[in-house]
Amino acid sequence: MSVATNFEIFCNSLLISKDKRSTISDRYLAICKRLNKDFWNMDTTSGGRYVGSFGRNTADSYVSDIDMLFEMPWSIYTTYNSYITNGQSALLQAVKNSIATTYTTTRLKGDGQIVQVTFSDDMQFEVLPAFKSDDGSYIFANSNNGGSWKITNPIPEIKAVSDGDILTNYNLRPLCRMVRAWKYYNSVPIAGLLIDTLAYRFLTNWSERDKSYLYYDWMSRDFFSYLKNQSSNQTTWYTIGSGQSIYNLDNFRYKATLAYNKSQEAIQLETAGYNWSSKQKWIDIYGYRFPE
């Protein structure tokens, strides 16, 4: 098979199946329905929003952690903000107890800033109860260190990825999923939001950003080059869209260098006609979802 065909098959294998999306949707709507009933006194499934990689549509088919935000009434914020000590923890406990009414046999825990809902198939929903501000950002509870309120702004981040995908002829999201495959297969210590941010910055400035799968070998090579050349002392980046800080203390550059070298070798082998050997290099990078 050709380079283009191999990468097309690989990218299609990274898409989340309809069945899995249906399961995610059913659980998401059930959580929204429960929280609306208990905190808004309404029989509706509105008020929620997918965030994280699933919300940005950059998650791959192995995704098991689904991030969702649920907008709470401001009166709830007023109530828990008036607590003398750690109203944030009390808020998370109230949300946890609400969800437990619907999912009585599911493991739940309040985990610092979110309520984690773990299902029997090990899929986890991380539910962030939040309060919408006038500027479109959200205030959420942080129960650590005695409790505080923090701000998140996922909507501009989602829009930036969507706009970037269009700008790059719909190559951005496939690149984000491919890099996640590399991350999981090689245990690379890089945050998902950082992957999406760096992929956006690289690809929107890449000279071949509008090309097809035929260029995905070069795209891989050049992105790993971009990744390995991130400043050696840098531990903080600023996300696209919102400009919020991303902290990534662990060093991913060494494994990016290995991936860059292997991609170079894969391209050279393909050029020389050693197609099978070339594919083994891509498998070393991306794992066994890359076709043999």
C-alpha positions in Angstrom: 0.0 0.0 0.0 1.1 3.6 -0.6 2.1 6.1 2.1 -1.2 7.9 1.6 -3.2 4.7 2.0 -1.3 3.6 5.1 -1.8 6.9 6.8 -5.5 7.1 5.8 -6.1 3.7 7.3 -4.2 4.6 10.4 -6.1 7.9 10.9 -9.5 6.2 10.4 -8.5 3.6 13.1 -8.1 6.5 15.5 -11.7 7.8 15.1 -14.1 7.1 17.9 -16.7 4.5 16.8 -20.4 5.4 16.6 -21.2 2.8 19.3 -18.7 4.4 21.7 -20.0 7.9 20.9 -23.5 6.7 21.6 -22.5 5.2 25.0 -20.8 8.5 25.9 -23.8 10.5 24.8 -26.2 8.4 26.9 -24.2 8.8 30.0 -23.6 12.5 29.5 -27.3 13.2 29.0 -28.2 11.1 32.1 -25.7 13.1 34.2 -27.1 16.4 32.8 -30.6 15.4 33.5 -29.9 14.4 37.1 -28.0 17.7 37.8 -30.7 19.8 36.2 -33.3 18.2 38.4 -31.4 18.6 41.6 -29.8 22.1 41.1 -32.1 23.8 38.6 -35.4 22.0 39.4 -35.8 21.4 35.6 -36.5 18.3 33.6 -34.0 18.9 30.8 -30.6 17.6 29.6 -29.3 21.1 28.7 -26.6 23.0 30.6 -23.7 20.6 29.9 -20.7 20.9 27.6 -18.1 18.4 26.5 -14.6 19.8 27.2 -11.1 18.4 27.1 -9.9 16.4 24.1 -13.4 14.9 23.5 -14.8 18.4 23.4 -12.1 19.6 21.0 -12.6 16.4 19.0 -9.0 15.5 19.2 -9.4 12.4 21.3 -8.6 9.1 19.7 -10.5 5.8 19.7 -8.9 4.7 23.0 -10.3 7.6 24.9 -11.7 6.5 28.3 -11.7 9.8 30.2 -14.5 12.1 29.2 -14.4 15.7 30.5 -17.6 17.5 30.8 -18.6 20.9 32.3 -22.0 21.5 33.8 -23.2 25.0 34.4 -24.6 25.6 37.9 -26.9 28.4 39.1 -25.2 31.4 40.6 -27.3 31.0 43.7 -25.4 27.8 44.3 -22.1 29.7 44.1 -23.4 32.2 46.6 -24.4 29.4 49.0 -21.1 27.6 49.0 -18.9 30.7 48.8 -20.4 31.8 52.1 -19.1 28.7 53.9 -16.5 29.5 56.6 -14.3 26.6 55.5 -14.0 24.8 52.2 -17.4 25.3 50.6 -15.7 24.0 47.5 -15.4 20.5 49.0 -19.0 20.7 50.1 -20.1 21.7 46.6 -18.3 18.7 45.0 -19.9 16.4 47.6 -23.3 17.7 46.7 -22.7 17.1 43.0 -21.4 13.7 43.8 -24.4 12.8 45.8 -26.7 14.0 43.0 -25.1 11.9 40.3 -25.1 8.9 42.7 -28.9 9.0 42.6 -28.8 8.1 39.0 -25.8 5.8 39.0 -26.2 3.9 42.2 -23.7 1.1 41.4 -21.1 3.3 39.7 -17.9 4.4 41.6 -17.8 8.1 42.3 -15.4 10.4 44.1 -14.9 14.0 44.5 -11.3 14.6 43.2 -10.0 18.1 44.0 -11.9 20.0 41.3 -14.1 17.4 39.6 -16.5 14.6 40.4 -15.1 11.4 38.9 -17.7 8.9 37.7 -16.3 5.5 36.8 -18.4 3.0 34.9 -18.1 -0.8 34.9 -16.3 -0.7 31.5 -13.7 1.6 33.1 -14.9 4.7 31.2 -14.6 7.7 33.4 -16.5 11.0 33.3 -14.8 13.9 35.0 -17.6 16.3 35.8 -16.7 19.9 36.5 -19.5 21.9 38.1 -18.9 25.5 37.1 -20.5 29.0 37.1 -20.5 31.0 34.0 -19.1 34.6 34.2 -20.2 37.5 32.1 -17.0 37.2 29.9 -17.9 33.6 29.0 -15.3 32.0 31.2 -16.2 29.7 34.1 -15.5 29.7 37.8 -15.0 26.3 39.4 -14.3 24.9 42.8 -10.8 23.8 43.9 -11.1 21.9 47.2 -7.4 21.5 47.7 -5.5 23.4 50.4 -8.5 24.6 52.2 -10.6 25.5 49.1 -10.5 28.3 46.5 -12.2 29.3 43.2 -10.4 29.0 39.9 -11.2 30.1 36.3 -11.3 28.0 33.1 -12.1 29.1 29.6 -12.6 26.1 27.3 -14.8 27.5 24.7 -12.2 29.6 22.9 -9.9 26.6 23.0 -12.5 24.5 21.3 -13.1 27.2 18.7 -9.4 27.6 18.0 -9.0 23.9 17.2 -12.0 23.9 15.0 -10.8 27.0 13.1 -7.3 25.6 12.9 -8.7 22.3 11.4 -10.4 24.3 8.7 -7.3 26.4 8.0 -5.2 23.3 7.5 -7.6 21.5 5.2 -8.8 19.3 8.1 -5.4 18.0 8.9 -5.1 19.4 12.4 -7.3 17.0 14.3 -5.8 13.9 12.6 -2.4 15.1 13.6 -3.6 15.6 17.2 -4.9 12.1 17.3 -1.8 10.6 15.7 0.4 12.3 18.3 -1.8 10.9 21.0 -1.3 7.4 19.6 2.5 8.1 19.8 2.1 9.4 23.4 0.2 6.3 24.6 2.3 3.7 22.7 5.6 5.2 23.9 4.5 6.5 27.3 5.4 10.1 26.5 4.9 12.6 29.3 3.0 15.3 27.5 -0.4 16.8 28.3 -3.2 16.5 25.8 -3.9 20.2 25.8 -0.2 20.8 25.1 -0.4 18.4 22.1 -3.3 20.3 20.6 -1.6 23.7 21.2 1.7 22.7 19.7 0.1 20.9 16.8 -1.9 24.0 16.0 1.1 26.3 16.2 3.2 23.9 14.0 0.6 23.0 11.4 -0.9 26.4 10.8 2.6 27.6 9.9 3.7 24.5 8.0 4.2 25.0 4.2 2.3 21.8 3.3 -0.6 22.2 5.7 -3.2 22.0 2.9 -2.0 18.7 1.5 -3.4 15.2 1.7 -2.5 11.9 3.4 0.4 11.7 0.9 2.3 14.3 3.0 1.5 12.7 6.4 5.0 11.1 6.6 6.6 14.5 6.2 4.1 16.1 8.5 5.0 13.5 11.2 8.7 14.1 10.7 8.5 17.9 10.8 6.2 17.9 13.8 8.5 15.7 15.8 11.3 18.0 14.8 9.3 21.0 16.1 8.5 19.1 19.3 12.1 18.1 20.0 13.2 21.7 19.5 11.0 23.2 22.1 13.1 25.2 24.5 14.9 22.8 26.9 14.1 24.9 30.0 10.5 25.6 29.1 7.8 24.1 31.4 4.9 26.5 30.7 3.1 27.2 27.5 0.0 29.2 26.8 -2.9 27.5 25.2 -4.5 28.6 21.9 -7.8 30.4 22.2 -7.8 31.2 25.9 -4.2 31.9 26.6 -4.4 30.0 29.8 -1.2 28.4 31.2 -0.3 24.8 30.5 2.2 23.3 32.9 4.2 20.3 31.6 7.1 19.7 33.9 8.2 16.4 32.4 10.6 16.3 29.5 9.1 14.9 26.3 11.9 16.1 24.0 14.0 12.9 24.2 11.2 10.7 23.0 10.3 13.3 20.3 13.9 13.1 19.1 13.7 9.3 18.9 10.4 9.6 16.9 12.0 12.2 14.6 14.9 9.9 13.9 12.7 7.0 13.2 10.4 9.0 10.9 13.5 10.1 9.0 14.5 6.5 8.6 11.0 5.5 7.6 10.9 8.1 4.8 14.4 7.1 3.6 13.4 3.4 3.5 10.2 4.2 1.6 12.1 6.2 -0.9 14.5 3.3 -1.5 11.6 0.9 -2.0 11.8 -0.9 1.3 8.1 -0.5 2.1 7.8 -3.2 4.7 10.8 -1.9 6.7 9.4 1.6 6.4 6.1 0.6 7.9 7.9 -1.1 10.9 9.5 2.3 11.7 6.0 3.9 11.7 4.7 1.1 13.9 7.6 1.8 16.3 6.4 5.4 16.5 2.6 5.1 16.4 1.9 1.5 17.5 0.1 -1.4 16.0 -2.9 0.6 14.7 -0.6 1.6 11.9 -1.1 -1.0 9.2 1.6 -3.6 8.6 
